[in-house]
Amino acid sequence: MPSLYRHPDAPAGAIQSIDAELERMSDGAVAIFLVRGDLAKLVIPPPALPGRADNLWRTTCFELFVSGEAQAYREFNFSPSGQWAAYGFAGYRSGMANADASVETELFHENNQLQFSAEIRTIFPNPAHVGLTAVIEDVGGTISYWSTAFAPGKPDFHAAAVRSLLLDGVSAE
């Protein structure tokens, strides 16, 4: 399970570590995030009617960025509330439109550990370049940004450098 790293400009906050993984399924993928730290200091959006919603990244949410070999890429946002978003981009932050997908999420937390999973039903490129990311808000309103990789400069999950992992269709069996 790869580790996500806090952006160096982001404050340390209450979270000690975040691990994440993405597993391909025949009709999509499952993203799993494991957060460790002082969860009492973490803003966790309350349960809401599951479905599409915008601006989930403004508070604690988990994200997935996916591209094939072209400049086009997709962004998926998953809120602990059960809401989600899927967007397609023609190029870097351009040509944004809703992407075809359906998502089901689950959230479990106890003690100082939170596990969040999102089952994403959509077509993924094969191979796919992926970036697993998280926006974490603490109760004081401080935001930290976590990712498997960052481009130099301010936190920018849309940068191609974030999509540093490879998800291929090779079976481990």
VMD Tcl script that builds the backbone (N, CA, C; Angstrom):
set m [mol new atoms 519]
animate dup $m
set s [atomselect $m all]
$s set {name element resname resid chain x y z} {
  {N N MET 1 A 0.864 -1.164 0.000}
  {CA C MET 1 A 0.000 0.000 0.000}
  {C C MET 1 A 0.914 1.231 0.000}
  {N N PRO 2 A 0.918 2.020 -1.083}
  {CA C PRO 2 A 1.780 3.204 -1.129}
  {C C PRO 2 A 1.400 4.247 -0.080}
  {N N SER 3 A 2.406 4.973 0.365}
  {CA C SER 3 A 2.179 6.071 1.300}
  {C C SER 3 A 1.929 7.357 0.539}
  {N N LEU 4 A 1.046 8.181 1.080}
  {CA C LEU 4 A 0.880 9.532 0.588}
  {C C LEU 4 A 1.774 10.420 1.432}
  {N N TYR 5 A 2.299 11.462 0.815}
  {CA C TYR 5 A 3.189 12.370 1.503}
  {C C TYR 5 A 2.534 13.733 1.619}
  {N N ARG 6 A 2.715 14.370 2.771}
  {CA C ARG 6 A 2.196 15.711 2.993}
  {C C ARG 6 A 3.048 16.687 2.202}
  {N N HIS 7 A 2.387 17.633 1.528}
  {CA C HIS 7 A 3.127 18.653 0.789}
  {C C HIS 7 A 4.018 19.409 1.767}
  {N N PRO 8 A 5.270 19.695 1.397}
  {CA C PRO 8 A 6.193 20.331 2.343}
  {C C PRO 8 A 5.756 21.706 2.841}
  {N N ASP 9 A 4.894 22.403 2.109}
  {CA C ASP 9 A 4.410 23.712 2.559}
  {C C ASP 9 A 3.200 23.602 3.484}
  {N N ALA 10 A 2.642 22.405 3.620}
  {CA C ALA 10 A 1.440 22.204 4.450}
  {C C ALA 10 A 1.858 21.931 5.889}
  {N N PRO 11 A 1.092 22.450 6.861}
  {CA C PRO 11 A 1.409 22.204 8.270}
  {C C PRO 11 A 1.226 20.731 8.626}
  {N N ALA 12 A 1.950 20.289 9.657}
  {CA C ALA 12 A 1.911 18.884 10.060}
  {C C ALA 12 A 0.513 18.450 10.485}
  {N N GLY 13 A -0.168 19.195 11.321}
  {CA C GLY 13 A -1.528 18.861 11.726}
  {C C GLY 13 A -1.631 17.585 12.538}
  {N N ALA 14 A -2.834 17.034 12.593}
  {CA C ALA 14 A -3.149 15.905 13.460}
  {C C ALA 14 A -2.923 14.547 12.796}
  {N N ILE 15 A -2.673 14.530 11.497}
  {CA C ILE 15 A -2.538 13.267 10.781}
  {C C ILE 15 A -1.084 12.819 10.768}
  {N N GLN 16 A -0.846 11.558 11.153}
  {CA C GLN 16 A 0.503 11.005 11.167}
  {C C GLN 16 A 0.871 10.394 9.823}
  {N N SER 17 A -0.097 9.690 9.201}
  {CA C SER 17 A 0.206 9.039 7.932}
  {C C SER 17 A -1.074 8.741 7.170}
  {N N ILE 18 A -0.929 8.636 5.853}
  {CA C ILE 18 A -2.011 8.198 4.982}
  {C C ILE 18 A -1.418 7.210 3.988}
  {N N ASP 19 A -2.019 6.045 3.916}
  {CA C ASP 19 A -1.654 5.043 2.916}
  {C C ASP 19 A -2.844 4.874 1.987}
  {N N ALA 20 A -2.570 4.517 0.744}
  {CA C ALA 20 A -3.652 4.361 -0.226}
  {C C ALA 20 A -3.277 3.314 -1.253}
  {N N GLU 21 A -4.300 2.721 -1.847}
  {CA C GLU 21 A -4.056 1.784 -2.942}
  {C C GLU 21 A -5.238 1.816 -3.892}
  {N N LEU 22 A -4.984 1.371 -5.101}
  {CA C LEU 22 A -6.004 1.292 -6.135}
  {C C LEU 22 A -5.913 -0.089 -6.757}
  {N N GLU 23 A -7.037 -0.803 -6.746}
  {CA C GLU 23 A -7.085 -2.153 -7.312}
  {C C GLU 23 A -8.055 -2.154 -8.481}
  {N N ARG 24 A -7.590 -2.644 -9.631}
  {CA C ARG 24 A -8.431 -2.714 -10.819}
  {C C ARG 24 A -9.470 -3.817 -10.651}
  {N N MET 25 A -10.692 -3.538 -11.112}
  {CA C MET 25 A -11.766 -4.533 -11.204}
  {C C MET 25 A -12.147 -4.619 -12.680}
  {N N SER 26 A -12.959 -5.598 -13.039}
  {CA C SER 26 A -13.348 -5.747 -14.438}
  {C C SER 26 A -14.133 -4.542 -14.945}
  {N N ASP 27 A -14.875 -3.872 -14.057}
  {CA C ASP 27 A -15.689 -2.729 -14.482}
  {C C ASP 27 A -15.269 -1.421 -13.810}
  {N N GLY 28 A -13.992 -1.327 -13.407}
  {CA C GLY 28 A -13.519 -0.110 -12.765}
  {C C GLY 28 A -12.368 -0.377 -11.818}
  {N N ALA 29 A -12.463 0.205 -10.622}
  {CA C ALA 29 A -11.393 0.053 -9.633}
  {C C ALA 29 A -11.936 0.358 -8.242}
  {N N VAL 30 A -11.184 -0.065 -7.242}
  {CA C VAL 30 A -11.488 0.254 -5.842}
  {C C VAL 30 A -10.298 1.026 -5.279}
  {N N ALA 31 A -10.575 2.200 -4.733}
  {CA C ALA 31 A -9.557 3.008 -4.064}
  {C C ALA 31 A -9.762 2.874 -2.559}
  {N N ILE 32 A -8.674 2.620 -1.844}
  {CA C ILE 32 A -8.733 2.468 -0.390}
  {C C ILE 32 A -7.724 3.433 0.227}
  {N N PHE 33 A -8.179 4.174 1.224}
  {CA C PHE 33 A -7.335 5.135 1.938}
  {C C PHE 33 A -7.354 4.780 3.414}
  {N N LEU 34 A -6.194 4.763 4.043}
  {CA C LEU 34 A -6.063 4.462 5.464}
  {C C LEU 34 A -5.350 5.633 6.133}
  {N N VAL 35 A -6.081 6.346 7.006}
  {CA C VAL 35 A -5.574 7.550 7.666}
  {C C VAL 35 A -5.321 7.225 9.135}
  {N N ARG 36 A -4.135 7.611 9.623}
  {CA C ARG 36 A -3.792 7.409 11.033}
  {C C ARG 36 A -3.444 8.754 11.650}
  {N N GLY 37 A -3.948 8.977 12.852}
  {CA C GLY 37 A -3.651 10.216 13.557}
  {C C GLY 37 A -4.739 10.519 14.570}
  {N N ASP 38 A -4.771 11.746 15.021}
  {CA C ASP 38 A -5.759 12.183 16.004}
  {C C ASP 38 A -7.046 12.556 15.273}
  {N N LEU 39 A -7.920 11.571 15.069}
  {CA C LEU 39 A -9.139 11.773 14.290}
  {C C LEU 39 A -10.089 12.784 14.934}
  {N N ALA 40 A -9.981 12.992 16.233}
  {CA C ALA 40 A -10.832 13.978 16.902}
  {C C ALA 40 A -10.538 15.389 16.404}
  {N N LYS 41 A -9.358 15.598 15.839}
  {CA C LYS 41 A -8.978 16.918 15.319}
  {C C LYS 41 A -9.207 17.039 13.814}
  {N N LEU 42 A -9.792 16.015 13.217}
  {CA C LEU 42 A -10.021 15.977 11.773}
  {C C LEU 42 A -11.469 16.349 11.460}
  {N N VAL 43 A -11.684 17.204 10.467}
  {CA C VAL 43 A -13.033 17.497 9.996}
  {C C VAL 43 A -13.465 16.333 9.105}
  {N N ILE 44 A -14.499 15.621 9.526}
  {CA C ILE 44 A -15.054 14.520 8.744}
  {C C ILE 44 A -16.479 14.921 8.370}
  {N N PRO 45 A -16.712 15.210 7.069}
  {CA C PRO 45 A -18.062 15.625 6.669}
  {C C PRO 45 A -19.102 14.593 7.108}
  {N N PRO 46 A -20.246 15.057 7.618}
  {CA C PRO 46 A -21.280 14.126 8.090}
  {C C PRO 46 A -21.940 13.398 6.917}
  {N N PRO 47 A -22.570 12.259 7.199}
  {CA C PRO 47 A -23.237 11.510 6.126}
  {C C PRO 47 A -24.245 12.387 5.372}
  {N N ALA 48 A -24.263 12.184 4.062}
  {CA C ALA 48 A -25.182 12.907 3.186}
  {C C ALA 48 A -25.750 11.904 2.190}
  {N N LEU 49 A -26.748 12.318 1.457}
  {CA C LEU 49 A -27.324 11.466 0.428}
  {C C LEU 49 A -26.236 11.142 -0.588}
  {N N PRO 50 A -25.900 9.860 -0.783}
  {CA C PRO 50 A -24.848 9.511 -1.738}
  {C C PRO 50 A -25.202 10.007 -3.148}
  {N N GLY 51 A -24.202 10.472 -3.847}
  {CA C GLY 51 A -24.401 10.934 -5.211}
  {C C GLY 51 A -23.399 12.011 -5.567}
  {N N ARG 52 A -23.513 12.503 -6.793}
  {CA C ARG 52 A -22.605 13.541 -7.290}
  {C C ARG 52 A -22.793 14.846 -6.526}
  {N N ALA 53 A -21.667 15.505 -6.272}
  {CA C ALA 53 A -21.676 16.829 -5.641}
  {C C ALA 53 A -20.380 17.530 -6.020}
  {N N ASP 54 A -20.440 18.829 -6.151}
  {CA C ASP 54 A -19.260 19.619 -6.495}
  {C C ASP 54 A -18.613 20.189 -5.241}
  {N N ASN 55 A -17.394 20.672 -5.404}
  {CA C ASN 55 A -16.635 21.368 -4.360}
  {C C ASN 55 A -16.318 20.514 -3.141}
  {N N LEU 56 A -16.220 19.217 -3.306}
  {CA C LEU 56 A -15.908 18.331 -2.184}
  {C C LEU 56 A -14.501 18.577 -1.654}
  {N N TRP 57 A -13.604 19.075 -2.493}
  {CA C TRP 57 A -12.211 19.311 -2.138}
  {C C TRP 57 A -12.037 20.476 -1.159}
  {N N ARG 58 A -13.095 21.186 -0.841}
  {CA C ARG 58 A -12.982 22.333 0.073}
  {C C ARG 58 A -12.799 21.902 1.529}
  {N N THR 59 A -13.017 20.623 1.818}
  {CA C THR 59 A -12.795 20.072 3.152}
  {C C THR 59 A -12.226 18.670 2.957}
  {N N THR 60 A -12.169 17.903 4.016}
  {CA C THR 60 A -11.567 16.572 3.940}
  {C C THR 60 A -12.203 15.750 2.827}
  {N N CYS 61 A -11.366 15.308 1.903}
  {CA C CYS 61 A -11.833 14.413 0.842}
  {C C CYS 61 A -10.642 13.663 0.273}
  {N N PHE 62 A -10.934 12.565 -0.366}
  {CA C PHE 62 A -9.926 11.724 -0.997}
  {C C PHE 62 A -10.117 11.835 -2.499}
  {N N GLU 63 A -9.010 11.721 -3.246}
  {CA C GLU 63 A -9.089 11.959 -4.673}
  {C C GLU 63 A -8.251 10.961 -5.449}
  {N N LEU 64 A -8.614 10.836 -6.705}
  {CA C LEU 64 A -7.900 9.976 -7.639}
  {C C LEU 64 A -7.799 10.719 -8.954}
  {N N PHE 65 A -6.601 10.778 -9.509}
  {CA C PHE 65 A -6.367 11.373 -10.822}
  {C C PHE 65 A -5.865 10.263 -11.739}
  {N N VAL 66 A -6.447 10.159 -12.940}
  {CA C VAL 66 A -6.161 9.047 -13.855}
  {C C VAL 66 A -5.963 9.573 -15.264}
  {N N SER 67 A -4.934 9.065 -15.942}
  {CA C SER 67 A -4.742 9.396 -17.353}
  {C C SER 67 A -4.205 8.175 -18.088}
  {N N GLY 68 A -4.382 8.204 -19.402}
  {CA C GLY 68 A -3.741 7.224 -20.277}
  {C C GLY 68 A -2.465 7.853 -20.800}
  {N N GLU 69 A -2.177 7.631 -22.061}
  {CA C GLU 69 A -0.966 8.182 -22.654}
  {C C GLU 69 A -1.163 9.616 -23.162}
  {N N ALA 70 A -2.409 10.069 -23.346}
  {CA C ALA 70 A -2.687 11.404 -23.874}
  {C C ALA 70 A -2.694 12.440 -22.750}
  {N N GLN 71 A -2.916 13.704 -23.111}
  {CA C GLN 71 A -2.978 14.786 -22.131}
  {C C GLN 71 A -4.267 14.756 -21.317}
  {N N ALA 72 A -5.310 14.152 -21.859}
  {CA C ALA 72 A -6.594 14.095 -21.159}
  {C C ALA 72 A -6.450 13.293 -19.863}
  {N N TYR 73 A -7.211 13.681 -18.856}
  {CA C TYR 73 A -7.182 12.952 -17.589}
  {C C TYR 73 A -8.527 13.110 -16.904}
  {N N ARG 74 A -8.746 12.272 -15.890}
  {CA C ARG 74 A -9.965 12.360 -15.084}
  {C C ARG 74 A -9.609 12.576 -13.622}
  {N N GLU 75 A -10.518 13.252 -12.942}
  {CA C GLU 75 A -10.391 13.524 -11.513}
  {C C GLU 75 A -11.622 12.967 -10.817}
  {N N PHE 76 A -11.406 12.215 -9.748}
  {CA C PHE 76 A -12.488 11.672 -8.926}
  {C C PHE 76 A -12.309 12.222 -7.522}
  {N N ASN 77 A -13.371 12.755 -6.940}
  {CA C ASN 77 A -13.364 13.247 -5.559}
  {C C ASN 77 A -14.313 12.374 -4.748}
  {N N PHE 78 A -13.879 11.971 -3.554}
  {CA C PHE 78 A -14.677 11.104 -2.692}
  {C C PHE 78 A -14.739 11.715 -1.298}
  {N N SER 79 A -15.931 12.060 -0.855}
  {CA C SER 79 A -16.096 12.625 0.477}
  {C C SER 79 A -16.465 11.523 1.470}
  {N N PRO 80 A -15.963 11.619 2.706}
  {CA C PRO 80 A -16.423 10.699 3.747}
  {C C PRO 80 A -17.936 10.771 3.964}
  {N N SER 81 A -18.588 11.812 3.459}
  {CA C SER 81 A -20.043 11.954 3.577}
  {C C SER 81 A -20.798 10.958 2.715}
  {N N GLY 82 A -20.102 10.352 1.721}
  {CA C GLY 82 A -20.745 9.460 0.765}
  {C C GLY 82 A -20.960 10.131 -0.587}
  {N N GLN 83 A -20.741 11.441 -0.665}
  {CA C GLN 83 A -20.868 12.142 -1.936}
  {C C GLN 83 A -19.572 11.981 -2.736}
  {N N TRP 84 A -19.679 12.174 -4.047}
  {CA C TRP 84 A -18.532 11.991 -4.924}
  {C C TRP 84 A -18.686 12.861 -6.171}
  {N N ALA 85 A -17.590 12.977 -6.910}
  {CA C ALA 85 A -17.599 13.718 -8.169}
  {C C ALA 85 A -16.649 13.021 -9.132}
  {N N ALA 86 A -16.921 13.145 -10.427}
  {CA C ALA 86 A -16.054 12.599 -11.482}
  {C C ALA 86 A -16.027 13.608 -12.622}
  {N N TYR 87 A -14.829 14.060 -12.965}
  {CA C TYR 87 A -14.662 15.060 -14.012}
  {C C TYR 87 A -13.646 14.572 -15.035}
  {N N GLY 88 A -13.860 14.940 -16.274}
  {CA C GLY 88 A -12.881 14.706 -17.325}
  {C C GLY 88 A -12.295 16.035 -17.749}
  {N N PHE 89 A -10.999 16.046 -18.064}
  {CA C PHE 89 A -10.307 17.236 -18.541}
  {C C PHE 89 A -9.625 16.896 -19.861}
  {N N ALA 90 A -9.731 17.791 -20.834}
  {CA C ALA 90 A -9.090 17.594 -22.134}
  {C C ALA 90 A -7.584 17.809 -22.024}
  {N N GLY 91 A -7.158 18.674 -21.130}
  {CA C GLY 91 A -5.760 18.993 -20.884}
  {C C GLY 91 A -5.645 19.597 -19.509}
  {N N TYR 92 A -4.458 20.082 -19.169}
  {CA C TYR 92 A -4.213 20.614 -17.836}
  {C C TYR 92 A -5.238 21.685 -17.471}
  {N N ARG 93 A -6.128 21.347 -16.531}
  {CA C ARG 93 A -7.174 22.232 -16.006}
  {C C ARG 93 A -8.044 22.863 -17.097}
  {N N SER 94 A -8.175 22.193 -18.238}
  {CA C SER 94 A -8.981 22.753 -19.327}
  {C C SER 94 A -9.966 21.722 -19.865}
  {N N GLY 95 A -11.067 22.208 -20.416}
  {CA C GLY 95 A -12.061 21.325 -21.015}
  {C C GLY 95 A -12.764 20.438 -20.009}
  {N N MET 96 A -13.058 20.956 -18.819}
  {CA C MET 96 A -13.675 20.154 -17.756}
  {C C MET 96 A -15.142 19.843 -18.072}
  {N N ALA 97 A -15.517 18.573 -17.848}
  {CA C ALA 97 A -16.908 18.125 -17.992}
  {C C ALA 97 A -17.123 16.962 -17.036}
  {N N ASN 98 A -18.373 16.720 -16.670}
  {CA C ASN 98 A -18.655 15.542 -15.839}
  {C C ASN 98 A -18.242 14.291 -16.600}
  {N N ALA 99 A -17.636 13.346 -15.898}
  {CA C ALA 99 A -17.210 12.075 -16.491}
  {C C ALA 99 A -18.226 10.996 -16.134}
  {N N ASP 100 A -18.359 10.034 -17.004}
  {CA C ASP 100 A -19.279 8.923 -16.798}
  {C C ASP 100 A -18.697 7.979 -15.743}
  {N N ALA 101 A -19.399 7.841 -14.631}
  {CA C ALA 101 A -18.947 6.953 -13.549}
  {C C ALA 101 A -20.079 6.785 -12.558}
  {N N SER 102 A -19.974 5.747 -11.764}
  {CA C SER 102 A -20.810 5.615 -10.574}
  {C C SER 102 A -19.890 5.177 -9.444}
  {N N VAL 103 A -20.186 5.629 -8.242}
  {CA C VAL 103 A -19.287 5.417 -7.107}
  {C C VAL 103 A -20.097 5.015 -5.884}
  {N N GLU 104 A -19.585 4.045 -5.154}
  {CA C GLU 104 A -20.129 3.668 -3.844}
  {C C GLU 104 A -18.984 3.765 -2.848}
  {N N THR 105 A -19.252 4.380 -1.694}
  {CA C THR 105 A -18.199 4.574 -0.704}
  {C C THR 105 A -18.550 3.894 0.616}
  {N N GLU 106 A -17.514 3.613 1.397}
  {CA C GLU 106 A -17.680 3.087 2.753}
  {C C GLU 106 A -16.659 3.769 3.651}
  {N N LEU 107 A -17.058 4.038 4.875}
  {CA C LEU 107 A -16.202 4.695 5.849}
  {C C LEU 107 A -16.263 3.929 7.161}
  {N N PHE 108 A -15.080 3.621 7.707}
  {CA C PHE 108 A -14.978 2.991 9.021}
  {C C PHE 108 A -13.926 3.763 9.797}
  {N N HIS 109 A -14.209 4.047 11.057}
  {CA C HIS 109 A -13.160 4.633 11.880}
  {C C HIS 109 A -13.332 4.196 13.315}
  {N N GLU 110 A -12.181 3.960 13.937}
  {CA C GLU 110 A -12.130 3.627 15.351}
  {C C GLU 110 A -10.757 4.016 15.867}
  {N N ASN 111 A -10.722 4.344 17.132}
  {CA C ASN 111 A -9.491 4.806 17.768}
  {C C ASN 111 A -8.873 5.909 16.912}
  {N N ASN 112 A -7.665 5.722 16.472}
  {CA C ASN 112 A -6.977 6.748 15.690}
  {C C ASN 112 A -6.734 6.311 14.258}
  {N N GLN 113 A -7.686 5.555 13.715}
  {CA C GLN 113 A -7.538 5.065 12.345}
  {C C GLN 113 A -8.862 5.183 11.599}
  {N N LEU 114 A -8.786 5.712 10.391}
  {CA C LEU 114 A -9.952 5.853 9.519}
  {C C LEU 114 A -9.655 5.102 8.231}
  {N N GLN 115 A -10.591 4.248 7.810}
  {CA C GLN 115 A -10.453 3.569 6.523}
  {C C GLN 115 A -11.611 3.981 5.632}
  {N N PHE 116 A -11.275 4.448 4.441}
  {CA C PHE 116 A -12.266 4.906 3.477}
  {C C PHE 116 A -12.038 4.156 2.174}
  {N N SER 117 A -13.116 3.664 1.588}
  {CA C SER 117 A -12.986 3.004 0.279}
  {C C SER 117 A -14.035 3.549 -0.676}
  {N N ALA 118 A -13.660 3.564 -1.947}
  {CA C ALA 118 A -14.559 4.013 -3.010}
  {C C ALA 118 A -14.491 2.991 -4.140}
  {N N GLU 119 A -15.635 2.408 -4.463}
  {CA C GLU 119 A -15.729 1.500 -5.602}
  {C C GLU 119 A -16.187 2.339 -6.790}
  {N N ILE 120 A -15.316 2.439 -7.776}
  {CA C ILE 120 A -15.547 3.319 -8.925}
  {C C ILE 120 A -15.862 2.455 -10.144}
  {N N ARG 121 A -17.056 2.620 -10.673}
  {CA C ARG 121 A -17.426 1.882 -11.882}
  {C C ARG 121 A -17.312 2.825 -13.073}
  {N N THR 122 A -16.292 2.596 -13.864}
  {CA C THR 122 A -16.016 3.378 -15.069}
  {C C THR 122 A -14.945 2.640 -15.862}
  {N N ILE 123 A -14.686 3.085 -17.053}
  {CA C ILE 123 A -13.624 2.489 -17.870}
  {C C ILE 123 A -12.331 3.250 -17.586}
  {N N PHE 124 A -11.306 2.503 -17.191}
  {CA C PHE 124 A -9.982 3.075 -16.963}
  {C C PHE 124 A -9.078 2.713 -18.128}
  {N N PRO 125 A -8.167 3.616 -18.512}
  {CA C PRO 125 A -7.197 3.259 -19.547}
  {C C PRO 125 A -6.340 2.085 -19.080}
  {N N ASN 126 A -5.753 1.397 -20.020}
  {CA C ASN 126 A -4.864 0.287 -19.670}
  {C C ASN 126 A -3.622 0.370 -20.544}
  {N N PRO 127 A -2.484 0.727 -19.980}
  {CA C PRO 127 A -2.258 1.038 -18.566}
  {C C PRO 127 A -2.784 2.434 -18.220}
  {N N ALA 128 A -2.926 2.674 -16.932}
  {CA C ALA 128 A -3.385 3.975 -16.442}
  {C C ALA 128 A -2.312 4.567 -15.536}
  {N N HIS 129 A -2.066 5.854 -15.711}
  {CA C HIS 129 A -1.179 6.596 -14.820}
  {C C HIS 129 A -2.082 7.220 -13.754}
  {N N VAL 130 A -1.797 6.940 -12.485}
  {CA C VAL 130 A -2.700 7.370 -11.423}
  {C C VAL 130 A -1.958 8.130 -10.326}
  {N N GLY 131 A -2.702 9.010 -9.700}
  {CA C GLY 131 A -2.240 9.712 -8.513}
  {C C GLY 131 A -3.318 9.609 -7.450}
  {N N LEU 132 A -2.957 9.157 -6.288}
  {CA C LEU 132 A -3.865 9.077 -5.148}
  {C C LEU 132 A -3.554 10.260 -4.246}
  {N N THR 133 A -4.587 11.023 -3.892}
  {CA C THR 133 A -4.373 12.257 -3.146}
  {C C THR 133 A -5.426 12.413 -2.053}
  {N N ALA 134 A -5.157 13.339 -1.134}
  {CA C ALA 134 A -6.116 13.634 -0.069}
  {C C ALA 134 A -5.993 15.093 0.328}
  {N N VAL 135 A -7.137 15.688 0.614}
  {CA C VAL 135 A -7.221 17.026 1.202}
  {C C VAL 135 A -7.710 16.794 2.625}
  {N N ILE 136 A -6.956 17.244 3.596}
  {CA C ILE 136 A -7.297 17.003 5.004}
  {C C ILE 136 A -7.490 18.347 5.705}
  {N N GLU 137 A -8.670 18.516 6.309}
  {CA C GLU 137 A -8.956 19.729 7.080}
  {C C GLU 137 A -9.025 19.367 8.554}
  {N N ASP 138 A -8.363 20.183 9.388}
  {CA C ASP 138 A -8.484 19.952 10.831}
  {C C ASP 138 A -9.530 20.906 11.407}
  {N N VAL 139 A -9.917 20.678 12.644}
  {CA C VAL 139 A -11.009 21.441 13.248}
  {C C VAL 139 A -10.692 22.926 13.383}
  {N N GLY 140 A -9.439 23.311 13.286}
  {CA C GLY 140 A -9.064 24.714 13.310}
  {C C GLY 140 A -9.150 25.374 11.945}
  {N N GLY 141 A -9.504 24.592 10.909}
  {CA C GLY 141 A -9.637 25.129 9.564}
  {C C GLY 141 A -8.377 25.018 8.714}
  {N N THR 142 A -7.320 24.437 9.273}
  {CA C THR 142 A -6.079 24.282 8.522}
  {C C THR 142 A -6.212 23.120 7.535}
  {N N ILE 143 A -5.746 23.348 6.301}
  {CA C ILE 143 A -5.814 22.332 5.250}
  {C C ILE 143 A -4.414 21.809 4.976}
  {N N SER 144 A -4.273 20.495 4.862}
  {CA C SER 144 A -3.019 19.901 4.400}
  {C C SER 144 A -3.313 19.058 3.164}
  {N N TYR 145 A -2.313 18.958 2.304}
  {CA C TYR 145 A -2.448 18.273 1.020}
  {C C TYR 145 A -1.499 17.078 1.000}
  {N N TRP 146 A -2.024 15.931 0.614}
  {CA C TRP 146 A -1.279 14.679 0.626}
  {C C TRP 146 A -1.355 14.046 -0.760}
  {N N SER 147 A -0.267 13.424 -1.207}
  {CA C SER 147 A -0.249 12.807 -2.525}
  {C C SER 147 A 0.857 11.759 -2.608}
  {N N THR 148 A 0.734 10.883 -3.590}
  {CA C THR 148 A 1.796 9.912 -3.855}
  {C C THR 148 A 2.998 10.604 -4.476}
  {N N ALA 149 A 2.803 11.781 -5.086}
  {CA C ALA 149 A 3.892 12.581 -5.663}
  {C C ALA 149 A 3.392 14.006 -5.853}
  {N N PHE 150 A 4.317 14.951 -5.872}
  {CA C PHE 150 A 3.996 16.358 -6.117}
  {C C PHE 150 A 4.927 16.908 -7.191}
  {N N ALA 151 A 4.433 17.865 -7.965}
  {CA C ALA 151 A 5.283 18.661 -8.842}
  {C C ALA 151 A 5.914 19.750 -7.975}
  {N N PRO 152 A 7.032 20.330 -8.398}
  {CA C PRO 152 A 7.618 21.436 -7.624}
  {C C PRO 152 A 6.628 22.596 -7.501}
  {N N GLY 153 A 6.726 23.328 -6.395}
  {CA C GLY 153 A 5.872 24.494 -6.183}
  {C C GLY 153 A 4.704 24.190 -5.272}
  {N N LYS 154 A 3.670 25.015 -5.407}
  {CA C LYS 154 A 2.494 24.878 -4.553}
  {C C LYS 154 A 1.782 23.548 -4.845}
  {N N PRO 155 A 0.955 23.053 -3.909}
  {CA C PRO 155 A 0.238 21.795 -4.140}
  {C C PRO 155 A -0.683 21.922 -5.359}
  {N N ASP 156 A -0.518 21.041 -6.326}
  {CA C ASP 156 A -1.331 21.059 -7.540}
  {C C ASP 156 A -1.576 19.618 -7.976}
  {N N PHE 157 A -2.710 19.068 -7.559}
  {CA C PHE 157 A -3.026 17.688 -7.880}
  {C C PHE 157 A -3.261 17.466 -9.367}
  {N N HIS 158 A -3.518 18.525 -10.131}
  {CA C HIS 158 A -3.755 18.391 -11.564}
  {C C HIS 158 A -2.459 18.224 -12.356}
  {N N ALA 159 A -1.321 18.496 -11.754}
  {CA C ALA 159 A -0.037 18.375 -12.441}
  {C C ALA 159 A 0.207 16.911 -12.826}
  {N N ALA 160 A 0.746 16.700 -14.011}
  {CA C ALA 160 A 1.009 15.341 -14.498}
  {C C ALA 160 A 1.929 14.564 -13.554}
  {N N ALA 161 A 2.834 15.251 -12.856}
  {CA C ALA 161 A 3.773 14.584 -11.942}
  {C C ALA 161 A 3.056 13.834 -10.824}
  {N N VAL 162 A 1.839 14.242 -10.476}
  {CA C VAL 162 A 1.069 13.576 -9.423}
  {C C VAL 162 A 0.682 12.161 -9.852}
  {N N ARG 163 A 0.448 11.962 -11.133}
  {CA C ARG 163 A 0.036 10.650 -11.650}
  {C C ARG 163 A 1.277 9.777 -11.851}
  {N N SER 164 A 1.916 9.448 -10.733}
  {CA C SER 164 A 3.222 8.769 -10.740}
  {C C SER 164 A 3.127 7.244 -10.627}
  {N N LEU 165 A 1.949 6.720 -10.358}
  {CA C LEU 165 A 1.781 5.275 -10.210}
  {C C LEU 165 A 1.201 4.680 -11.491}
  {N N LEU 166 A 1.491 3.413 -11.731}
  {CA C LEU 166 A 0.995 2.742 -12.923}
  {C C LEU 166 A 0.013 1.654 -12.514}
  {N N LEU 167 A -1.179 1.707 -13.085}
  {CA C LEU 167 A -2.185 0.671 -12.876}
  {C C LEU 167 A -2.339 -0.034 -14.214}
  {N N ASP 168 A -1.928 -1.315 -14.234}
  {CA C ASP 168 A -2.049 -2.042 -15.491}
  {C C ASP 168 A -3.069 -3.160 -15.345}
  {N N GLY 169 A -3.378 -3.802 -16.431}
  {CA C GLY 169 A -4.391 -4.851 -16.439}
  {C C GLY 169 A -3.850 -6.241 -16.240}
  {N N VAL 170 A -2.605 -6.346 -15.805}
  {CA C VAL 170 A -1.982 -7.653 -15.617}
  {C C VAL 170 A -2.522 -8.274 -14.345}
  {N N SER 171 A -2.978 -9.499 -14.445}
  {CA C SER 171 A -3.502 -10.211 -13.289}
  {C C SER 171 A -2.367 -10.773 -12.459}
  {N N ALA 172 A -2.508 -10.729 -11.145}
  {CA C ALA 172 A -1.502 -11.286 -10.245}
  {C C ALA 172 A -1.676 -12.787 -10.062}
  {N N GLU 173 A -2.719 -13.337 -10.640}
  {CA C GLU 173 A -2.988 -14.772 -10.456}
  {C C GLU 173 A -2.132 -15.618 -11.365}
}
mol reanalyze $m
mol bondsrecalc $m
mol representation Tube
mol addrep $m
